């Protein structure tokens, strides 16, 4: 799980979160007081969105003089880069940070190991577990030996440094990475991976009251027994960003957005498909920005969508469509950088289903375009003579899919509604007569 330069899209997602947390789309203000315990909850993956939420909560608690920050954690893991940002904030926090793996039956796996051990106090609920921080590929297979050695050695040193900083079992932290070791709550206390087991939040705050922890600026004695607990959930905007932080959703949004644009370009003037498609693509790119992306995979996915769209207007005999389908399949499969998030991948059935849908749409659209190209010209001199038109107002008719101005032939008058026959044209005005001579003026 090597560190990488923060991508531009990830910065975009992070800036959106900052804007939301500043109140643009976030929750309303809450009352906080000195001596409160600020409660942050994370029961999802570790990504830039969840890290921003936790970092913001830690910083706000320090500014408001909180007694401590309590992070209730349940996670399958997350992105190493985002985890490093969070553990760095925890190790340098100006307020005590308590990490509590809860509720019973859940776990702190992979990146959750490092976050738990980075807390000034690390606690677990009964029947929880911690461990399994070994990086594997997205399909569960082993990473090639040379790359695996580099990733594992780097991650081992990272885990040991956190454990040593908090005076915890660095050897077990290494085992969790090298051997995917997993331990239950009681065993984690015995081997000094965490500090205690607590049945619930109140028991935890009571047990650690009076304990001394070391911050950057010196030692602090915890005063948590009976302290008010202030729950600080994610803002609605952060909840939305977390909801779309899924590779399956990203692929669906990009595909639907492309379909909307294809439809709009095939039938200009529809407006809604084009607008909805553009919005879906923007949200899809925002979703991509929160994920550990393999940029070769993303490029192939976008190339595939472009080629499938080009098949609609370019007479390639299906070559562009086939190439687009192959590129889309490969791009979707390679979209996630599995060295950073082995638990994330795009569903294979979803990839196959979307590919078939895009190919089918392209074929239907191609047939429609080809039919339109082979239609005779429908605008001009005598091509509409004899056509039946429908009255649309006192002086207009609808014919051949178009609305025309119309006047009655000499000696007749237009009916208020119903059908008429086109018998001539003067400029942009059609000359029509009632069907079967109805409406003729009597002399």
Residue pairs with C-beta under 8 A, 6 or more apart in sequence:
1 80
1 135
1 151
1 154
1 155
1 339
1 340
2 80
2 150
2 151
2 154
2 339
3 80
3 81
3 84
4 81
4 340
6 81
7 289
7 293
7 295
8 289
9 285
9 286
9 288
9 289
9 293
10 48
10 289
10 290
11 289
12 286
12 289
13 48
13 49
13 241
13 286
13 289
13 290
14 48
14 52
16 237
16 241
16 286
17 48
17 49
17 52
17 53
17 237
17 238
17 241
18 52
19 25
19 237
20 26
20 235
20 236
20 237
20 238
20 241
21 52
21 53
21 56
21 235
21 237
21 238
24 237
25 235
25 236
25 237
26 235
26 236
26 237
26 238
27 233
27 235
27 236
30 230
30 232
31 230
32 38
32 60
32 64
32 66
32 230
33 64
33 228
34 64
34 65
34 66
35 65
35 66
35 67
35 223
35 227
35 228
36 64
36 66
36 67
36 227
36 228
36 229
36 230
37 66
37 67
37 68
37 69
37 70
37 205
37 224
37 227
37 228
37 229
37 230
38 57
38 60
38 61
38 64
38 66
38 68
38 69
38 70
38 230
38 232
39 70
39 72
39 201
39 229
39 230
39 231
39 232
40 53
40 54
40 57
40 58
40 69
40 70
40 71
40 72
40 232
41 71
41 72
41 231
41 233
42 50
42 53
42 54
42 71
42 72
42 73
42 74
42 75
43 72
43 73
43 74
43 75
43 106
44 50
44 75
44 242
45 75
45 76
45 77
45 78
45 79
45 245
45 341
45 343
45 344
46 75
46 77
46 78
46 79
46 82
46 83
46 86
46 111
46 112
46 115
47 78
47 79
47 82
47 242
47 245
47 290
47 291
48 79
48 82
48 290
49 238
49 241
49 242
49 245
49 290
50 78
50 82
50 242
51 82
51 83
51 85
51 86
52 238
53 234
53 238
54 71
54 86
54 89
55 85
55 86
55 89
57 69
57 232
58 69
58 89
58 90
58 93
58 95
58 97
59 89
60 232
61 68
61 69
61 95
62 93
62 94
62 95
66 95
66 230
67 96
67 222
67 223
67 224
67 227
68 95
68 96
68 97
68 98
68 222
68 224
68 227
69 93
69 95
69 96
69 97
69 98
70 98
70 100
70 201
70 204
70 205
70 229
71 97
71 98
71 99
71 100
71 115
71 119
72 100
72 102
72 201
73 99
73 100
73 101
73 102
73 108
73 112
73 115
73 116
74 101
74 102
74 103
74 106
74 107
74 108
74 112
75 107
75 108
75 109
75 110
75 111
75 112
75 115
76 107
76 109
76 110
76 112
76 343
77 109
77 110
77 111
77 112
77 133
77 341
77 342
77 343
78 110
78 111
78 112
78 341
79 111
79 292
79 340
79 341
80 111
80 155
80 158
80 340
81 292
81 340
82 111
83 111
83 114
83 115
84 158
86 115
86 118
87 114
87 115
87 118
87 162
90 97
90 115
90 118
90 119
91 118
91 162
91 165
92 216
93 120
93 215
93 216
94 215
94 216
94 217
95 215
96 120
96 121
96 213
96 215
96 220
96 222
97 118
97 119
97 120
97 121
98 119
98 120
98 121
98 122
98 123
98 204
98 208
98 224
99 115
99 116
99 118
99 119
99 121
99 122
99 123
100 123
100 124
100 125
100 198
100 201
100 204
101 107
101 108
101 112
101 116
101 123
101 124
101 125
101 128
101 130
101 185
101 194
102 124
102 125
102 128
102 201
103 125
103 128
104 125
104 126
104 127
104 128
105 127
105 128
106 128
107 128
107 129
107 130
107 182
108 115
108 116
108 124
108 128
108 129
108 130
109 130
109 131
109 132
109 133
109 182
110 132
110 133
110 342
110 343
111 133
112 130
113 130
113 131
113 132
113 133
113 159
113 173
113 176
114 133
114 158
114 159
114 162
116 122
116 124
116 130
116 194
117 159
117 162
117 163
117 166
117 168
117 173
117 193
117 194
118 162
118 165
118 166
119 166
120 166
120 213
120 214
120 215
121 195
121 196
121 208
121 211
121 213
121 222
122 166
122 168
122 193
122 194
122 195
123 194
123 195
123 196
123 197
123 198
123 204
123 208
124 130
124 185
124 188
124 189
124 194
124 196
124 197
124 198
125 185
125 197
125 198
125 199
125 200
126 185
126 186
126 197
126 199
127 184
127 185
128 184
128 185
129 182
129 183
129 184
129 185
130 176
130 182
130 183
130 185
130 188
130 193
130 194
131 176
131 180
131 181
131 182
131 183
132 176
132 180
132 181
132 182
133 155
133 159
133 173
133 176
133 177
133 180
134 152
134 176
134 177
134 178
134 179
134 180
135 143
135 148
135 151
135 152
135 155
135 339
135 342
136 142
136 143
136 338
136 342
137 143
137 338
137 339
137 342
138 336
138 338
138 341
138 342
138 344
138 345
139 338
139 345
140 342
142 148
143 151
143 339
147 339
151 339
152 177
152 178
155 177
156 173
156 174
156 177
156 178
159 170
159 173
159 174
159 176
159 177
160 170
160 173
160 174
162 173
163 169
163 170
163 172
163 173
163 193
164 170
168 192
168 193
168 194
169 191
169 192
169 193
172 181
172 183
172 191
172 192
172 193
173 193
175 181
176 182
183 191
183 193
185 194
185 197
186 197
188 194
189 195
189 196
189 197
195 208
196 204
196 207
196 208
198 204
198 207
201 229
205 224
205 225
205 226
205 227
205 229
206 224
206 225
208 222
208 224
209 222
209 223
209 224
209 225
210 221
210 222
210 223
210 225
211 221
211 222
212 219
212 220
212 221
212 222
213 219
213 220
213 222
214 220
234 242
241 286
241 290
243 249
244 250
244 253
244 283
244 286
244 287
244 290
245 287
245 290
245 291
246 287
247 291
247 335
247 336
247 344
247 345
247 346
248 346
248 347
248 350
249 284
249 287
250 284
250 287
250 288
250 291
250 335
251 284
251 301
251 332
251 335
251 346
251 350
251 351
251 354
252 284
252 350
252 354
253 280
253 281
253 283
253 284
253 287
254 280
254 281
254 284
254 285
254 288
254 301
254 302
254 305
255 305
255 354
255 357
255 358
256 277
256 280
257 276
257 277
257 278
257 279
257 280
257 281
257 282
257 284
258 277
258 281
258 305
258 308
258 309
258 358
259 273
259 277
259 358
259 361
260 273
260 274
260 275
260 276
260 277
260 278
260 280
261 273
261 274
261 277
261 278
261 281
261 309
262 277
262 308
262 309
262 312
262 361
262 362
262 365
263 270
263 273
263 274
263 277
263 365
264 270
264 271
264 273
264 274
264 277
265 274
265 309
265 312
265 313
266 312
266 365
266 368
266 369
288 298
291 335
291 336
291 341
291 344
292 336
292 337
292 340
292 341
292 344
293 335
293 336
293 337
294 334
294 335
294 336
294 337
294 338
296 334
297 330
297 331
297 332
297 333
297 334
297 335
297 336
298 331
298 335
299 331
300 327
300 328
300 330
300 331
300 334
301 327
301 328
301 331
301 332
301 335
302 331
303 324
303 327
303 331
304 323
304 324
304 325
304 326
304 327
304 328
304 329
304 330
304 331
305 324
305 328
305 358
306 324
307 320
307 321
307 323
307 324
307 327
308 320
308 321
308 324
308 325
308 328
308 358
308 359
308 362
309 324
309 362
310 316
310 320
310 324
311 318
311 320
311 321
311 324
311 362
311 366
312 362
312 365
312 366
312 369
313 369
314 320
321 359
321 362
321 363
321 366
324 358
324 362
325 355
325 358
325 359
328 351
328 354
328 355
328 358
329 351
329 352
329 355
332 346
332 351
332 354
332 355
333 346
333 348
333 351
335 346
336 344
336 345
336 346
338 344
338 345
376 383
377 383
378 384
378 400
378 401
378 402
379 402
381 425
384 399
384 400
384 422
384 425
384 430
385 422
385 423
385 424
386 421
386 422
386 423
387 399
387 400
387 421
387 422
388 399
388 419
388 420
388 421
388 422
388 435
389 397
389 398
389 399
389 404
389 406
389 419
389 420
389 421
389 422
389 430
389 432
390 397
390 398
390 399
390 418
390 419
390 420
391 397
391 414
391 415
391 416
391 417
391 418
391 419
391 420
392 398
392 403
394 414
394 416
395 405
395 406
395 407
395 414
396 403
396 404
396 405
396 406
397 403
397 404
397 406
397 420
397 422
397 430
397 432
398 404
399 422
399 430
404 428
404 429
404 430
405 428
405 429
405 430
406 414
406 420
406 429
406 430
406 431
406 432
407 414
407 429
407 430
407 431
407 432
408 414
408 431
408 432
408 433
408 434
408 439
409 423
409 424
409 431
409 432
409 433
411 440
411 441
412 433
412 434
412 437
412 439
412 440
412 441
413 434
413 439
413 441
414 420
414 432
414 434
414 439
415 434
415 438
415 439
418 434
418 435
419 435
420 432
420 433
420 434
420 435
421 432
421 433
421 434
421 435
422 430
422 431
422 432
423 431
423 432
423 433
424 430
424 431
425 431
433 439
434 440
